[in-house]
Amino acid sequence: EKTLEDLYNLVMENDELYTKRYILKINLAHRFFIKFDMFKCQEDYQPIITMIHANVVSEIIAPFQGVKMASVIRKNINEFLQNI
């Protein structure tokens, strides 16, 4: 999603049935992808997308394991990558 400044974003929505829905948006136009030539071909994104997906799933399940403020890791990753 090109409107994002961060590498990725996670949004949780509650619907009318109190079901949680998570939306992951990855910014393929982020400077991280532009900086490295290995991301010139679309299929080359898959390993990093898999890692982002793993981070997001970890963030979602962490509160059920007693972790507070698991989103801090995502925020730190995005902040770090802004300065590449």
URSUL-V315111 format. One line per field, one symbol per residue. ss: DSSP state (a for helix, b for strand, c for the rest). phi: phi as a letter, one per 20 degrees, with the letter a starting at -180 (. if undefined). psi: psi as a letter, one per 30 degrees, with the letter a starting at -180 (. if undefined). A space follows every 50 residues. Layout:
ss=???
phi=???
psi=???
//
This chain:
ss=cccccccbbbbbbbcccccbbbbbbbccccaaaaacaaaccaaaaaaaaa aaaaaaaaaaaaaaacccccaaaaaaaaaaaacc
phi=.feeeffbcccdcdefemeecdddcdefefggfffdffefegfffgffff ffgfffffffegffdnedlffgffffffffffdf
psi=jffkelelkkkkkkafghkkkkkkkkjfgkfeeeekffgekefffeeeee eeeeeeeeeefeefggkkhffeeeeeeeeeffg.
//
